[in-house]
């Protein structure tokens, strides 16, 4: 703070964006932790309603994928935002050791994080497009749960627009590098040429489908697709694969050396005991490669202890991906510029929404009163030295800031309500023209 009141006024007028991005991701949290805190759609909806109700938030979105479980939060009071991390934690995982794995990015830093996530710049696979679809789904789930306020809805929409702009104006998403592609690459590295090598696909989604198509292109034969819902049958038909039941795998074990798992199951779908049964039907000199691309993991981790079995999960494959994305790195700088520009523009817009001019007028009125009273007080105390005058200046600034805190939070919370804005104008004797001119 300095004499003249410029600093305290700037501090209180700067809209500390009521936004927080908090959660954990592949950057800090290992796979066993991420899968424990992974939420399905139903759990996401419950978490959103709980965190908004109990943490006093005005908006919440949850993005839960194989690489992250994150909450994007808005609130009328920054103190509530700071509590949101612990609220998030209390809800999804009560284990204390998770605490040092959770990040918390407030205000503009949080906006930047959210936009980078949507644009694929924070992904394990740089520039991946799947995260944008997941991001849109998280937005829809929040809408359905009734936990979107106007600001958070705007933030999410702008993030999607920016992600599309990044993809259309940079080369960050060119040259497909995904877990399906990497699974086939790793299989070839471990098993040699894949022509004539049999494979099992467990999971008929986008990742399993990509792996099946690439395996077929590589000459893998036979390809067995385990029946798990309607997508499995469609996938089997698209790659001329044989549709089988999971119980048949031991009997068919002599025909495959590779199993690719990528289901959305919340529990293990391939247990160690099943892997042991499969291995009993295979030559002891052969190798069985298990590629687990799911979060939560599909394959029981102890399966790696079975003789002749190699089990690789999504984090292991991430190391291979990191070697494959060199060509995309050249486009990162431009993509980061696009995101940073969009975030700066949005932050400015959020700070200047409906209540901004009225807040400025309110602070100006408080500053006029503060300076007038301070001047009169000092005139009656001529014995004060420069240091004492400065201390008195700082004291009055602090008092004014604290008195303004609640009315300003009220205005930010009800920025879109003209009736409530008028209440504040009347309570503090502000004319509408003053609010307009203050901006």
MOQUILIN-V326612 format. One record per backbone hydrogen bond with DSSP energy under -1.0 kcal/mol. NH is the residue of the N-H (numbers start at 0). CO is the residue of the C=O. E is the energy in kcal/mol with one decimal. If there is no record, write none. Layout:
nh/co/e
NH/CO/E
NH/CO/E
This chain:
nh/co/e
4/1/-1.6
8/4/-1.8
9/5/-2.2
10/6/-2.7
11/7/-2.2
12/8/-2.2
13/9/-2.0
15/13/-1.1
16/14/-1.4
18/16/-3.1
19/72/-2.2
20/104/-2.7
21/70/-2.6
22/102/-1.7
23/68/-2.0
25/66/-1.5
27/24/-1.2
28/24/-2.7
33/29/-2.2
34/30/-2.6
36/32/-1.6
43/39/-2.7
44/40/-2.2
45/41/-2.1
46/42/-2.8
47/43/-2.7
48/44/-2.1
49/45/-2.4
50/46/-2.8
51/47/-2.1
52/48/-2.1
53/49/-2.8
54/50/-1.5
57/73/-2.2
58/73/-1.8
59/146/-3.4
60/71/-1.9
62/69/-2.6
64/67/-3.3
68/23/-2.3
69/62/-2.6
70/21/-3.6
71/60/-2.8
72/19/-2.9
73/58/-2.2
74/17/-1.3
80/76/-1.4
81/77/-2.2
82/78/-1.2
86/82/-2.0
87/83/-3.1
88/84/-2.4
89/85/-2.6
90/86/-1.8
91/87/-2.3
92/88/-2.3
97/94/-1.8
98/95/-2.2
100/97/-2.3
101/98/-1.2
102/22/-2.7
104/20/-3.3
106/18/-2.8
108/105/-1.1
109/105/-1.2
110/106/-2.0
111/107/-2.5
112/108/-1.9
113/109/-2.5
114/110/-2.6
115/111/-2.2
116/112/-2.4
117/113/-2.4
118/114/-1.6
119/116/-1.5
120/115/-2.3
126/119/-3.0
127/124/-2.1
133/129/-2.0
134/130/-2.4
135/131/-2.4
136/132/-2.0
137/133/-2.1
138/134/-1.9
139/135/-2.2
140/136/-2.6
141/137/-1.8
142/138/-2.0
143/139/-2.7
144/140/-2.0
146/141/-2.3
152/148/-2.3
153/149/-2.0
154/150/-2.5
155/151/-2.6
156/152/-2.3
157/153/-2.5
158/154/-2.1
159/155/-1.9
160/156/-2.4
161/157/-2.6
162/158/-2.3
163/159/-2.2
164/160/-2.0
165/161/-2.7
166/162/-2.0
167/163/-1.9
168/164/-1.9
169/165/-1.3
173/170/-1.2
181/177/-2.5
182/178/-2.4
183/179/-1.7
184/180/-2.1
185/181/-2.9
186/182/-2.3
187/183/-2.1
188/184/-1.9
189/185/-2.5
190/186/-3.0
191/187/-1.7
195/218/-2.4
196/193/-2.2
198/221/-2.4
199/257/-2.6
200/223/-3.2
201/259/-3.2
208/204/-2.7
209/205/-2.3
210/206/-2.4
211/207/-2.4
212/208/-2.3
213/209/-2.1
214/210/-2.5
215/211/-2.3
216/212/-2.0
217/213/-1.6
218/215/-1.5
219/214/-2.6
223/198/-3.0
224/241/-2.8
225/200/-2.4
226/243/-3.3
233/229/-1.7
234/230/-2.5
235/231/-2.6
236/232/-2.1
237/233/-1.8
238/234/-1.4
240/235/-2.9
241/222/-2.4
243/224/-2.6
247/244/-1.5
248/245/-1.4
251/247/-1.4
252/249/-1.2
254/251/-2.5
255/252/-1.2
256/197/-2.2
257/197/-1.0
258/288/-2.5
259/199/-3.1
260/290/-3.0
261/201/-3.1
268/297/-2.2
269/297/-2.1
274/270/-2.2
275/271/-2.6
276/272/-1.8
277/273/-2.2
278/274/-2.6
279/275/-1.7
280/277/-1.1
281/278/-1.5
285/282/-1.7
287/307/-2.8
288/256/-3.1
289/309/-3.2
290/258/-2.9
291/311/-2.9
292/260/-3.1
299/269/-2.8
302/299/-2.6
303/300/-1.9
304/301/-1.8
305/302/-1.6
308/305/-1.8
309/287/-2.4
311/289/-2.7
316/312/-2.0
317/313/-1.4
320/316/-2.2
321/317/-2.2
323/320/-1.0
324/320/-1.0
327/324/-1.3
328/324/-1.2
330/327/-2.1
331/328/-1.4
334/330/-2.0
335/331/-3.0
336/332/-1.8
337/333/-2.1
338/334/-2.1
339/335/-2.7
340/336/-2.4
341/337/-1.9
342/338/-2.5
343/339/-2.4
344/340/-2.1
345/341/-2.3
346/342/-2.8
347/343/-2.0
348/344/-2.0
349/345/-2.9
350/346/-2.1
351/347/-1.1
352/349/-1.1
355/352/-2.5
358/354/-2.8
359/355/-2.4
360/356/-2.3
361/357/-2.5
362/358/-2.5
363/359/-2.4
364/360/-2.3
365/361/-2.2
366/362/-2.3
367/363/-2.3
368/364/-2.2
369/365/-2.7
370/366/-2.6
371/367/-2.1
372/368/-2.6
373/369/-2.5
374/370/-2.3
375/371/-2.1
376/372/-2.3
377/373/-2.7
378/374/-1.9
380/377/-1.3
383/380/-1.8
388/384/-2.2
389/385/-2.2
390/386/-2.2
391/387/-2.2
392/388/-2.4
393/389/-2.5
394/390/-2.1
395/391/-2.4
396/392/-2.1
397/393/-2.3
398/394/-2.3
399/395/-2.5
400/396/-2.6
401/397/-2.2
402/398/-2.4
403/399/-2.0
404/400/-1.1
407/403/-2.4
408/404/-2.3
409/405/-2.4
410/406/-2.2
411/407/-2.4
412/408/-2.3
413/409/-1.8
416/413/-1.9
420/416/-1.9
421/417/-2.2
422/418/-1.5
423/419/-1.6
424/420/-2.2
425/421/-2.5
426/422/-2.6
427/423/-2.1
429/424/-3.4
433/430/-1.1
434/430/-1.3
435/431/-1.9
436/432/-2.4
437/433/-1.9
